[in-house]
């Protein structure tokens, strides 16, 4: 009985964390990156590569979850041309991502990075 109760509590906590991270992604990332399905209207409005493309590049570039998550956190805080995973044409189209280090807490950024990488 105790094991079942502990499992349910842990499951509920992890579900809430996932929901919170999803809400953070919507709040903090979707104004520039297309998060969900693509439409012509969304494509015309985005000012950064779609999130599925970003995550494909990150997962291709890093062999472990830890490396990929650490990259996301570092890049969002300190973006630079040297760190970009996209070709030069992408930067020419969208520009360099602005630093968001003062826009969200470390906890929020970790939750977002984990959600995106493992999602």
MDTraj code that builds the backbone (N, CA, C; nanometers):
import mdtraj as md
import numpy as np

residues = "UNK UNK UNK UNK UNK UNK UNK UNK UNK UNK UNK UNK UNK UNK UNK UNK UNK UNK UNK UNK UNK UNK UNK UNK UNK UNK UNK UNK UNK UNK UNK UNK UNK UNK UNK UNK UNK UNK UNK UNK UNK UNK UNK UNK UNK UNK UNK UNK UNK UNK UNK UNK UNK UNK UNK UNK UNK UNK UNK UNK UNK UNK UNK UNK UNK UNK UNK UNK UNK UNK UNK UNK UNK UNK UNK UNK UNK UNK UNK UNK UNK UNK UNK UNK UNK UNK UNK UNK UNK UNK UNK UNK UNK UNK UNK UNK UNK UNK UNK UNK UNK UNK UNK UNK UNK UNK UNK UNK UNK UNK UNK UNK UNK UNK UNK UNK UNK UNK UNK".split()
xyz = np.array([
    [0.0826, -0.1201, 0.0000],
    [0.0000, 0.0000, 0.0000],
    [0.0864, 0.1255, 0.0000],
    [0.1905, 0.1266, 0.0876],
    [0.2775, 0.2432, 0.0938],
    [0.3499, 0.2648, -0.0389],
    [0.3952, 0.1552, -0.1016],
    [0.4657, 0.1673, -0.2286],
    [0.3739, 0.2247, -0.3357],
    [0.2493, 0.1826, -0.3371],
    [0.1541, 0.2340, -0.4355],
    [0.1293, 0.3821, -0.4148],
    [0.1169, 0.4226, -0.2902],
    [0.0928, 0.5632, -0.2588],
    [0.2138, 0.6484, -0.2987],
    [0.3322, 0.6008, -0.2681],
    [0.4539, 0.6738, -0.3051],
    [0.4637, 0.6866, -0.4570],
    [0.4353, 0.5773, -0.5288],
    [0.4385, 0.5809, -0.6746],
    [0.3397, 0.6840, -0.7289],
    [0.2187, 0.6854, -0.6758],
    [0.1182, 0.7808, -0.7224],
    [0.1606, 0.9247, -0.6967],
    [0.2209, 0.9490, -0.5819],
    [0.2671, 1.0844, -0.5499],
    [0.3787, 1.1257, -0.6456],
    [0.4754, 1.0366, -0.6674],
    [0.5848, 1.0675, -0.7591],
    [0.5347, 1.0892, -0.9015],
    [0.4391, 1.0070, -0.9441],
    [0.3814, 1.0231, -1.0779],
    [0.3101, 1.1570, -1.0905],
    [0.2357, 1.1936, -0.9891],
    [0.1638, 1.3212, -0.9919],
    [0.2616, 1.4386, -0.9972],
    [0.3689, 1.4293, -0.9203],
    [0.4687, 1.5358, -0.9209],
    [0.5367, 1.5468, -1.0568],
    [0.5701, 1.4331, -1.1166],
    [0.6364, 1.4389, -1.2470],
    [0.5397, 1.4885, -1.3546],
    [0.4137, 1.4537, -1.3455],
    [0.3149, 1.5036, -1.4414],
    [0.2994, 1.6541, -1.4293],
    [0.2970, 1.7043, -1.3060],
    [0.2873, 1.8491, -1.2858],
    [0.4107, 1.9196, -1.3386],
    [0.5284, 1.8616, -1.3185],
    [0.6524, 1.9216, -1.3673],
    [0.6498, 1.9288, -1.5193],
    [0.6010, 1.8227, -1.5836],
    [0.5926, 1.8210, -1.7296],
    [0.4941, 1.9261, -1.7783],
    [0.3802, 1.9375, -1.7117],
    [0.2790, 2.0367, -1.7482],
    [0.3346, 2.1773, -1.7281],
    [0.4044, 2.1991, -1.6169],
    [0.4644, 2.3295, -1.5906],
    [0.5682, 2.3638, -1.6970],
    [0.6516, 2.2663, -1.7335],
    [0.7540, 2.2902, -1.8347],
    [0.6897, 2.3197, -1.9701],
    [0.5846, 2.2482, -2.0029],
    [0.5142, 2.2730, -2.1288],
    [0.4581, 2.4155, -2.1297],
    [0.4017, 2.4580, -2.0192],
    [0.3494, 2.5944, -2.0091],
    [0.4624, 2.6972, -2.0228],
    [0.5786, 2.6674, -1.9651],
    [0.6932, 2.7568, -1.9781],
    [0.7389, 2.7675, -2.1237],
    [0.7413, 2.6543, -2.1940],
    [0.7802, 2.6548, -2.3347],
    [0.6831, 2.7423, -2.4139],
    [0.5553, 2.7252, -2.3892],
    [0.4554, 2.8075, -2.4579],
    [0.4757, 2.9556, -2.4262],
    [0.5009, 2.9853, -2.2999],
    [0.5148, 3.1236, -2.2552],
    [0.6454, 3.1877, -2.3030],
    [0.7550, 3.1149, -2.2896],
    [0.8874, 3.1737, -2.3113],
    [0.9438, 3.1528, -2.4521],
    [0.8993, 3.0493, -2.5228],
    [0.9635, 3.0130, -2.6503],
    [0.8755, 3.0355, -2.7726],
    [0.7446, 3.0229, -2.7555],
    [0.6563, 3.0197, -2.8726],
    [0.6376, 3.1549, -2.9400],
    [0.6778, 3.2631, -2.8764],
    [0.6636, 3.3921, -2.9444],
    [0.7611, 3.4043, -3.0616],
    [0.8691, 3.3259, -3.0600],
    [0.9659, 3.3271, -3.1714],
    [0.9696, 3.1948, -3.2477],
    [0.9693, 3.0841, -3.1741],
    [0.9787, 2.9512, -3.2360],
    [0.8404, 2.8907, -3.2549],
    [0.8186, 2.8278, -3.3668],
    [0.6953, 2.7527, -3.3871],
    [0.7068, 2.6258, -3.3029],
    [0.6118, 2.6052, -3.2145],
    [0.6186, 2.4935, -3.1207],
    [0.5402, 2.3739, -3.1716],
    [0.4219, 2.3952, -3.2183],
    [0.3343, 2.2848, -3.2585],
    [0.3303, 2.2708, -3.4102],
    [0.2223, 2.2226, -3.4588],
    [0.2081, 2.1969, -3.6026],
    [0.2227, 2.3253, -3.6841],
    [0.2698, 2.3066, -3.8042],
    [0.2988, 2.4177, -3.8937],
    [0.1757, 2.4566, -3.9751],
    [0.1573, 2.5857, -3.9878],
    [0.0576, 2.6394, -4.0800],
    [0.1247, 2.7548, -4.1543],
    [0.0699, 2.7960, -4.2637],
    [0.1256, 2.9076, -4.3402],
    [0.1296, 3.0341, -4.2549],
    [0.0256, 3.0587, -4.1778],
    [0.0201, 3.1777, -4.0923],
    [0.1317, 3.1727, -3.9893],
    [0.1509, 3.0568, -3.9241],
    [0.2578, 3.0429, -3.8250],
    [0.3941, 3.0599, -3.8907],
    [0.4122, 3.0016, -4.0076],
    [0.5409, 3.0117, -4.0767],
    [0.5739, 3.1565, -4.1103],
    [0.4751, 3.2340, -4.1443],
    [0.4973, 3.3741, -4.1780],
    [0.5308, 3.4590, -4.0553],
    [0.4905, 3.4126, -3.9371],
    [0.5079, 3.4914, -3.8152],
    [0.6321, 3.4548, -3.7348],
    [0.6930, 3.3394, -3.7579],
    [0.8045, 3.2998, -3.6723],
    [0.9273, 3.3866, -3.6986],
    [1.0024, 3.4102, -3.5925],
    [1.1241, 3.4903, -3.6048],
    [1.2475, 3.4092, -3.5654],
    [1.2294, 3.2779, -3.5553],
    [1.3381, 3.1848, -3.5232],
    [1.3030, 3.0496, -3.5841],
    [1.4018, 2.9619, -3.5981],
    [1.3706, 2.8301, -3.6544],
    [1.2642, 2.7572, -3.5717],
    [1.1844, 2.6719, -3.6341],
    [1.0842, 2.5964, -3.5586],
    [1.1532, 2.5079, -3.4543],
    [1.0865, 2.4878, -3.3430],
    [1.1479, 2.4153, -3.2322],
    [1.1846, 2.2728, -3.2703],
    [1.1060, 2.2071, -3.3547],
    [1.1408, 2.0702, -3.3936],
    [1.2746, 2.0687, -3.4673],
    [1.3019, 2.1726, -3.5456],
    [1.4292, 2.1818, -3.6165],
    [1.5452, 2.2087, -3.5224],
    [1.5212, 2.2958, -3.4261],
    [1.6238, 2.3241, -3.3252],
    [1.6597, 2.1962, -3.2505],
    [1.5572, 2.1243, -3.2064],
    [1.5842, 2.0040, -3.1266],
    [1.6490, 1.8945, -3.2113],
    [1.6156, 1.8857, -3.3380],
    [1.6821, 1.7878, -3.4242],
    [1.8310, 1.8184, -3.4335],
    [1.8653, 1.9464, -3.4515],
    [2.0055, 1.9869, -3.4580],
    [2.0787, 1.9579, -3.3269],
    [2.0142, 1.9876, -3.2143],
    [2.0770, 1.9632, -3.0839],
    [2.0999, 1.8139, -3.0632],
    [2.0001, 1.7341, -3.0919],
    [2.0133, 1.5890, -3.0709],
    [2.1152, 1.5266, -3.1664],
    [2.1286, 1.5811, -3.2861],
    [2.2297, 1.5315, -3.3788],
    [2.3711, 1.5699, -3.3339],
    [2.3840, 1.6846, -3.2672],
    [2.5157, 1.7364, -3.2306],
    [2.5715, 1.6774, -3.1018],
    [2.4839, 1.6287, -3.0135],
    [2.5292, 1.5827, -2.8821],
    [2.4862, 1.4393, -2.8588],
    [2.5769, 1.3611, -2.8026],
    [2.5512, 1.2177, -2.7887],
    [2.4797, 1.1801, -2.6590],
    [2.4773, 1.2705, -2.5617],
    [2.4087, 1.2370, -2.4366],
    [2.3051, 1.3438, -2.4029],
    [2.2069, 1.3026, -2.3237],
    [2.1048, 1.3978, -2.2768],
    [2.1706, 1.5131, -2.2019],
    [2.2655, 1.4800, -2.1154],
    [2.3300, 1.5819, -2.0320],
    [2.3993, 1.6876, -2.1175],
    [2.4698, 1.6441, -2.2225],
    [2.5389, 1.7392, -2.3104],
    [2.4390, 1.8271, -2.3855],
    [2.3336, 1.7664, -2.4351],
    [2.2326, 1.8419, -2.5091],
    [2.1612, 1.9426, -2.4220],
    [2.1248, 1.9011, -2.3030],
    [2.0551, 1.9909, -2.2097],
    [2.1476, 2.1042, -2.1673],
    [2.2735, 2.0717, -2.1384],
    [2.3708, 2.1748, -2.0996],
    [2.3904, 2.2749, -2.2138],
    [2.3931, 2.2257, -2.3379],
    [2.4069, 2.3155, -2.4529],
    [2.2885, 2.4113, -2.4611],
    [2.1676, 2.3592, -2.4487],
    [2.0475, 2.4436, -2.4575],
    [2.0553, 2.5546, -2.3526],
    [2.0848, 2.5175, -2.2298],
    [2.0920, 2.6156, -2.1211],
    [2.1970, 2.7215, -2.1519],
    [2.3154, 2.6771, -2.1927],
    [2.4234, 2.7709, -2.2220],
    [2.3878, 2.8602, -2.3407],
    [2.3341, 2.8026, -2.4461],
    [2.3052, 2.8809, -2.5663],
    [2.1961, 2.9846, -2.5404],
    [2.0947, 2.9485, -2.4657],
    [1.9863, 3.0438, -2.4377],
    [2.0389, 3.1606, -2.3546],
    [2.1307, 3.1320, -2.2642],
    [2.1893, 3.2392, -2.1827],
    [2.2919, 3.3206, -2.2613],
    [2.3733, 3.2521, -2.3416],
    [2.4857, 3.3161, -2.4086],
    [2.4953, 3.2739, -2.5555],
    [2.3993, 3.3126, -2.6378],
    [2.4045, 3.2714, -2.7790],
    [2.5209, 3.3395, -2.8511],
    [2.5774, 3.2684, -2.9471],
    [2.6833, 3.3259, -3.0289],
    [2.6869, 3.2534, -3.1633],
    [2.7455, 3.3187, -3.2611],
    [2.7578, 3.2564, -3.3932],
    [2.8407, 3.1293, -3.3858],
    [2.9419, 3.1282, -3.3014],
    [3.0296, 3.0121, -3.2895],
    [2.9538, 2.8892, -3.2378],
    [2.8529, 2.9108, -3.1573],
    [2.7765, 2.7999, -3.0985],
    [2.6591, 2.7553, -3.1860],
    [2.6234, 2.8353, -3.2845],
    [2.5064, 2.8027, -3.3676],
    [2.5209, 2.6663, -3.4312],
    [2.4132, 2.5904, -3.4318],
    [2.4125, 2.4584, -3.4937],
    [2.3537, 2.4625, -3.6351],
    [2.2943, 2.5736, -3.6705],
    [2.2340, 2.5893, -3.8027],
    [2.3351, 2.6489, -3.9000],
    [2.3124, 2.6307, -4.0286],
    [2.4028, 2.6913, -4.1273],
    [2.3911, 2.8439, -4.1267],
    [2.4889, 2.9080, -4.1870],
    [2.4958, 3.0541, -4.1915],
    [2.3686, 3.1156, -4.2504],
    [2.3092, 3.0495, -4.3468],
    [2.1868, 3.1015, -4.4098],
    [2.0732, 3.1178, -4.3087],
    [2.0694, 3.0317, -4.2094],
    [1.9648, 3.0428, -4.1062],
    [1.9847, 3.1699, -4.0255],
    [2.1086, 3.1988, -3.9878],
    [2.1373, 3.3221, -3.9146],
    [2.1038, 3.4432, -4.0004],
    [2.1364, 3.4356, -4.1286],
    [2.1061, 3.5473, -4.2181],
    [1.9553, 3.5697, -4.2298],
    [1.8782, 3.4615, -4.2224],
    [1.7318, 3.4728, -4.2322],
    [1.6697, 3.5212, -4.1011],
    [1.7112, 3.4599, -3.9899],
    [1.6476, 3.4886, -3.8609],
    [1.7279, 3.5832, -3.7715],
    [1.8573, 3.5937, -3.7936],
    [1.9424, 3.6688, -3.7021],
    [1.9860, 3.5797, -3.5867],
    [2.0682, 3.6337, -3.5001],
    [2.1163, 3.5597, -3.3837],
    [2.0156, 3.5722, -3.2707],
    [1.9892, 3.4623, -3.2044],
    [1.8966, 3.4633, -3.0913],
    [1.9473, 3.5608, -2.9840],
    [1.8583, 3.6421, -2.9273],
    [1.9018, 3.7292, -2.8174],
    [1.9218, 3.6475, -2.6902],
    [2.0081, 3.6940, -2.6043],
    [2.0272, 3.6270, -2.4755],
    [1.8998, 3.6397, -2.3922],
    [1.8628, 3.5303, -2.3293],
    [1.7443, 3.5311, -2.2420],
    [1.7821, 3.5101, -2.0954],
    [1.9100, 3.5318, -2.0616],
    [1.9546, 3.5025, -1.9253],
    [1.8836, 3.5873, -1.8203],
    [1.8365, 3.7041, -1.8573],
    [1.7644, 3.7886, -1.7614],
    [1.6132, 3.7761, -1.7743],
    [1.5686, 3.6864, -1.8634],
    [1.4257, 3.6714, -1.8898],
    [1.3612, 3.5547, -1.8159],
    [1.4449, 3.4636, -1.7634],
    [1.3910, 3.3480, -1.6912],
    [1.4920, 3.3005, -1.5884],
    [1.4405, 3.2335, -1.4878],
    [1.5276, 3.1824, -1.3819],
    [1.6019, 3.0584, -1.4306],
    [1.7070, 3.0216, -1.3585],
    [1.7805, 2.8989, -1.3913],
    [1.6894, 2.7769, -1.3816],
    [1.5994, 2.7769, -1.2855],
    [1.5072, 2.6641, -1.2691],
    [1.4133, 2.6532, -1.3887],
    [1.3618, 2.7665, -1.4340],
    [1.2751, 2.7650, -1.5522],
    [1.3505, 2.7164, -1.6752],
    [1.4716, 2.7654, -1.6915],
    [1.5520, 2.7265, -1.8071],
    [1.5857, 2.5779, -1.8037],
    [1.6189, 2.5253, -1.6877],
    [1.6461, 2.3811, -1.6751],
    [1.5218, 2.2995, -1.7074],
    [1.4065, 2.3442, -1.6587],
    [1.2817, 2.2723, -1.6860],
    [1.2496, 2.2729, -1.8355],
    [1.2685, 2.3867, -1.9005],
    [1.2445, 2.3974, -2.0437],
    [1.3396, 2.3083, -2.1212],
    [1.4678, 2.3145, -2.0885],
    [1.5686, 2.2347, -2.1596],
    [1.5408, 2.0851, -2.1445],
    [1.5088, 2.0415, -2.0243],
    [1.4763, 1.9006, -2.0011],
    [1.3512, 1.8583, -2.0788],
    [1.2502, 1.9421, -2.0745],
    [1.1253, 1.9118, -2.1439],
    [1.1477, 1.8995, -2.2941],
    [1.2178, 1.9958, -2.3510],
    [1.2410, 1.9949, -2.4959],
    [1.3294, 1.8775, -2.5367],
    [1.4341, 1.8516, -2.4618],
    [1.5280, 1.7479, -2.5019],
    [1.4697, 1.6082, -2.4842],
    [1.3976, 1.5890, -2.3766],
    [1.3458, 1.4548, -2.3475],
    [1.2054, 1.4342, -2.4022],
    [1.1424, 1.5435, -2.4441],
    [1.0051, 1.5373, -2.4910],
    [0.9952, 1.4772, -2.6228],
])
top = md.Topology()
chain = top.add_chain()
for i, resn in enumerate(residues, 1):
    res = top.add_residue(resn, chain, resSeq=i)
    for name in ("N", "CA", "C"):
        top.add_atom(name, md.element.get_by_symbol(name[0]), res)
traj = md.Trajectory(xyz[None], top)
